[in-house]
């Protein structure tokens, strides 16, 4: 028979598998697993559960995602000025 701890561990493993599958299908960076927790692929900080719930499989924390998007915007702006 399984107890509550076993059920929680199974639930966590299933959630982790779904999150990893979501990251692969999204085409973005995959989160890294550190001590059983999904962490940012850039800075390796734990990705908060609320972010994972909102964006299953996300591979970056909010700060690193903002940096990535800021760099992409700046790159796009430089391209526009060249045209």
LOGUMAR-372464 format. One record per residue: residue in one letter; chain; x negated, y negated, z negated of N, C-alpha, C, O in turn. Coordinates in nm, 2 decimals. Example, Ala and Ser with C-alpha at 12.3 -4.5 7.8 and 13.67 -1.06 7.14 Angstrom:
REM residues 2
- A,A,-1.32,0.57,-0.78,-1.23,0.45,-0.78,-1.32,0.33,-0.78,-1.42,0.33,-0.85
- S,A,-1.28,0.22,-0.71,-1.37,0.11,-0.71,-1.29,0.00,-0.79,-1.34,-0.11,-0.80
END
This chain:
REM residues 83
- X,A,-0.08,0.12,0.00,0.00,0.00,0.00,-0.09,-0.12,0.00,-0.20,-0.13,-0.06
- X,A,-0.04,-0.23,0.06,-0.11,-0.35,0.07,-0.06,-0.45,-0.04,0.06,-0.45,-0.06
- X,A,-0.15,-0.52,-0.10,-0.10,-0.62,-0.19,-0.10,-0.76,-0.12,-0.13,-0.77,0.00
- X,A,-0.07,-0.86,-0.20,-0.05,-1.00,-0.14,-0.19,-1.05,-0.09,-0.19,-1.12,0.02
- X,A,-0.30,-1.01,-0.15,-0.43,-1.06,-0.10,-0.46,-0.99,0.03,-0.51,-1.06,0.12
- X,A,-0.42,-0.87,0.05,-0.44,-0.80,0.18,-0.36,-0.86,0.29,-0.41,-0.89,0.40
- X,A,-0.24,-0.89,0.26,-0.14,-0.96,0.35,-0.20,-1.10,0.39,-0.19,-1.13,0.51
- X,A,-0.25,-1.17,0.29,-0.30,-1.30,0.32,-0.42,-1.29,0.41,-0.44,-1.37,0.50
- X,A,-0.51,-1.20,0.39,-0.63,-1.18,0.47,-0.59,-1.14,0.61,-0.65,-1.19,0.71
- X,A,-0.49,-1.05,0.63,-0.45,-1.02,0.76,-0.39,-1.14,0.83,-0.42,-1.16,0.95
- X,A,-0.31,-1.21,0.76,-0.25,-1.34,0.82,-0.36,-1.43,0.86,-0.35,-1.49,0.97
- X,A,-0.46,-1.45,0.78,-0.57,-1.54,0.82,-0.64,-1.50,0.94,-0.68,-1.58,1.02
- X,A,-0.67,-1.37,0.95,-0.74,-1.31,1.06,-0.66,-1.33,1.19,-0.72,-1.36,1.29
- X,A,-0.53,-1.31,1.18,-0.44,-1.33,1.30,-0.44,-1.47,1.34,-0.45,-1.50,1.46
- X,A,-0.43,-1.56,1.24,-0.44,-1.70,1.28,-0.57,-1.74,1.34,-0.57,-1.82,1.44
- X,A,-0.68,-1.69,1.29,-0.81,-1.72,1.35,-0.82,-1.67,1.49,-0.87,-1.74,1.58
- X,A,-0.77,-1.55,1.52,-0.77,-1.49,1.65,-0.69,-1.58,1.75,-0.73,-1.60,1.86
- X,A,-0.57,-1.62,1.70,-0.48,-1.71,1.79,-0.55,-1.84,1.82,-0.55,-1.89,1.93
- X,A,-0.61,-1.90,1.71,-0.68,-2.02,1.73,-0.80,-2.01,1.83,-0.82,-2.10,1.91
- X,A,-0.87,-1.91,1.82,-0.99,-1.89,1.91,-0.94,-1.87,2.05,-1.00,-1.92,2.14
- X,A,-0.83,-1.79,2.07,-0.77,-1.77,2.20,-0.72,-1.90,2.26,-0.74,-1.93,2.38
- X,A,-0.66,-1.99,2.18,-0.62,-2.12,2.22,-0.73,-2.21,2.27,-0.72,-2.28,2.37
- X,A,-0.84,-2.20,2.20,-0.96,-2.28,2.24,-1.02,-2.23,2.37,-1.05,-2.32,2.45
- X,A,-1.02,-2.10,2.39,-1.07,-2.05,2.52,-0.98,-2.09,2.64,-1.03,-2.13,2.74
- X,A,-0.85,-2.09,2.62,-0.76,-2.13,2.73,-0.76,-2.28,2.75,-0.72,-2.32,2.86
- X,A,-0.79,-2.36,2.65,-0.78,-2.50,2.66,-0.90,-2.56,2.74,-0.90,-2.67,2.79
- X,A,-1.01,-2.48,2.75,-1.12,-2.52,2.83,-1.22,-2.61,2.76,-1.32,-2.65,2.81
- X,A,-1.19,-2.65,2.63,-1.27,-2.74,2.56,-1.37,-2.65,2.48,-1.38,-2.53,2.49
- X,A,-1.45,-2.72,2.40,-1.55,-2.65,2.31,-1.48,-2.56,2.22,-1.37,-2.59,2.16
- X,A,-1.53,-2.44,2.19,-1.47,-2.35,2.10,-1.52,-2.38,1.96,-1.64,-2.42,1.94
- X,A,-1.43,-2.37,1.86,-1.48,-2.39,1.72,-1.57,-2.29,1.68,-1.57,-2.18,1.73
- X,A,-1.66,-2.31,1.58,-1.75,-2.21,1.53,-1.68,-2.17,1.39,-1.61,-2.24,1.33
- X,A,-1.71,-2.04,1.36,-1.66,-1.99,1.24,-1.77,-1.98,1.14,-1.88,-1.92,1.16
- X,A,-1.75,-2.05,1.02,-1.85,-2.06,0.92,-1.78,-2.02,0.79,-1.68,-2.08,0.75
- X,A,-1.83,-1.91,0.73,-1.77,-1.86,0.60,-1.62,-1.84,0.62,-1.54,-1.87,0.53
- X,A,-1.58,-1.79,0.74,-1.44,-1.76,0.76,-1.35,-1.88,0.79,-1.23,-1.86,0.81
- X,A,-1.41,-2.00,0.81,-1.33,-2.12,0.84,-1.37,-2.17,0.98,-1.48,-2.16,1.02
- X,A,-1.27,-2.22,1.05,-1.29,-2.28,1.18,-1.36,-2.41,1.16,-1.30,-2.50,1.09
- X,A,-1.47,-2.44,1.22,-1.54,-2.56,1.21,-1.57,-2.63,1.34,-1.57,-2.56,1.44
- X,A,-1.60,-2.75,1.34,-1.63,-2.83,1.45,-1.75,-2.78,1.53,-1.85,-2.75,1.46
- X,A,-1.74,-2.77,1.66,-1.85,-2.72,1.74,-1.97,-2.81,1.74,-2.08,-2.77,1.77
- X,A,-1.95,-2.94,1.71,-2.06,-3.04,1.71,-2.12,-3.06,1.57,-2.25,-3.04,1.56
- X,A,-2.05,-3.09,1.47,-2.10,-3.13,1.34,-2.09,-3.01,1.24,-2.14,-3.03,1.13
- X,A,-2.01,-2.91,1.27,-1.99,-2.79,1.19,-1.92,-2.82,1.06,-1.93,-2.75,0.96
- X,A,-1.84,-2.93,1.05,-1.75,-2.96,0.94,-1.63,-2.88,0.96,-1.59,-2.85,1.07
- X,A,-1.56,-2.84,0.85,-1.44,-2.76,0.85,-1.33,-2.85,0.92,-1.31,-2.96,0.88
- X,A,-1.26,-2.78,1.01,-1.15,-2.85,1.08,-1.03,-2.84,0.99,-0.99,-2.73,0.95
- X,A,-0.96,-2.95,0.95,-0.85,-2.94,0.85,-0.73,-2.86,0.91,-0.71,-2.86,1.03
- X,A,-0.67,-2.78,0.82,-0.55,-2.70,0.87,-0.45,-2.78,0.94,-0.39,-2.73,1.03
- X,A,-0.42,-2.91,0.90,-0.32,-2.99,0.97,-0.36,-3.01,1.12,-0.28,-3.01,1.21
- X,A,-0.49,-3.03,1.14,-0.54,-3.05,1.28,-0.52,-2.92,1.36,-0.48,-2.92,1.48
- X,A,-0.56,-2.81,1.30,-0.54,-2.68,1.37,-0.40,-2.65,1.40,-0.37,-2.59,1.50
- X,A,-0.31,-2.69,1.31,-0.17,-2.66,1.33,-0.12,-2.75,1.44,-0.04,-2.71,1.53
- X,A,-0.16,-2.87,1.45,-0.12,-2.97,1.56,-0.18,-2.93,1.69,-0.12,-2.95,1.79
- X,A,-0.31,-2.89,1.69,-0.38,-2.86,1.81,-0.45,-2.72,1.80,-0.57,-2.71,1.78
- X,A,-0.37,-2.61,1.80,-0.43,-2.48,1.79,-0.55,-2.45,1.88,-0.54,-2.48,2.00
- X,A,-0.66,-2.40,1.82,-0.78,-2.37,1.90,-0.87,-2.49,1.92,-0.97,-2.47,1.99
- X,A,-0.84,-2.61,1.86,-0.92,-2.72,1.89,-1.06,-2.69,1.83,-1.08,-2.63,1.73
- X,A,-1.16,-2.74,1.91,-1.30,-2.71,1.87,-1.38,-2.82,1.81,-1.49,-2.80,1.77
- X,A,-1.32,-2.94,1.80,-1.39,-3.05,1.75,-1.31,-3.12,1.64,-1.18,-3.12,1.64
- X,A,-1.38,-3.17,1.54,-1.31,-3.25,1.44,-1.26,-3.38,1.50,-1.30,-3.41,1.61
- X,A,-1.18,-3.46,1.43,-1.13,-3.59,1.48,-1.24,-3.68,1.52,-1.24,-3.74,1.63
- X,A,-1.34,-3.69,1.43,-1.45,-3.79,1.46,-1.53,-3.75,1.58,-1.56,-3.84,1.66
- X,A,-1.56,-3.62,1.60,-1.64,-3.58,1.72,-1.55,-3.59,1.84,-1.60,-3.63,1.95
- X,A,-1.42,-3.56,1.83,-1.33,-3.58,1.95,-1.33,-3.72,1.99,-1.33,-3.75,2.11
- X,A,-1.32,-3.81,1.89,-1.31,-3.96,1.93,-1.44,-4.00,2.00,-1.44,-4.08,2.09
- X,A,-1.56,-3.95,1.95,-1.69,-3.98,2.01,-1.69,-3.93,2.15,-1.73,-4.01,2.24
- X,A,-1.64,-3.81,2.18,-1.64,-3.76,2.31,-1.55,-3.84,2.40,-1.59,-3.87,2.52
- X,A,-1.43,-3.88,2.35,-1.34,-3.96,2.44,-1.39,-4.10,2.46,-1.38,-4.15,2.57
- X,A,-1.46,-4.15,2.36,-1.52,-4.29,2.38,-1.63,-4.28,2.48,-1.63,-4.37,2.57
- X,A,-1.71,-4.18,2.48,-1.81,-4.16,2.58,-1.75,-4.15,2.72,-1.81,-4.20,2.82
- X,A,-1.65,-4.07,2.73,-1.58,-4.05,2.86,-1.52,-4.18,2.91,-1.53,-4.21,3.03
- X,A,-1.46,-4.26,2.82,-1.40,-4.39,2.86,-1.51,-4.48,2.91,-1.50,-4.55,3.02
- X,A,-1.62,-4.49,2.84,-1.73,-4.58,2.88,-1.79,-4.53,3.01,-1.83,-4.62,3.09
- X,A,-1.80,-4.41,3.03,-1.85,-4.35,3.16,-1.76,-4.39,3.27,-1.81,-4.43,3.38
- X,A,-1.63,-4.38,3.25,-1.53,-4.41,3.35,-1.53,-4.56,3.38,-1.52,-4.60,3.50
- X,A,-1.55,-4.64,3.28,-1.56,-4.79,3.30,-1.68,-4.82,3.39,-1.68,-4.91,3.47
- X,A,-1.80,-4.76,3.36,-1.92,-4.78,3.44,-1.89,-4.75,3.59,-1.94,-4.81,3.68
- X,A,-1.82,-4.64,3.61,-1.80,-4.59,3.75,-1.71,-4.69,3.82,-1.73,-4.72,3.94
- X,A,-1.61,-4.75,3.75,-1.52,-4.85,3.81,-1.60,-4.97,3.85,-1.57,-5.03,3.96
- X,A,-1.69,-5.02,3.77,-1.76,-5.14,3.80,-1.86,-5.12,3.92,-1.89,-5.22,3.99
- X,A,-1.90,-5.00,3.95,-1.98,-4.97,4.06,-1.91,-4.97,4.20,-1.97,-4.99,4.30
- X,A,-1.78,-4.95,4.19,-1.69,-4.95,4.31,-1.67,-5.08,4.38,-1.61,-5.09,4.48
END
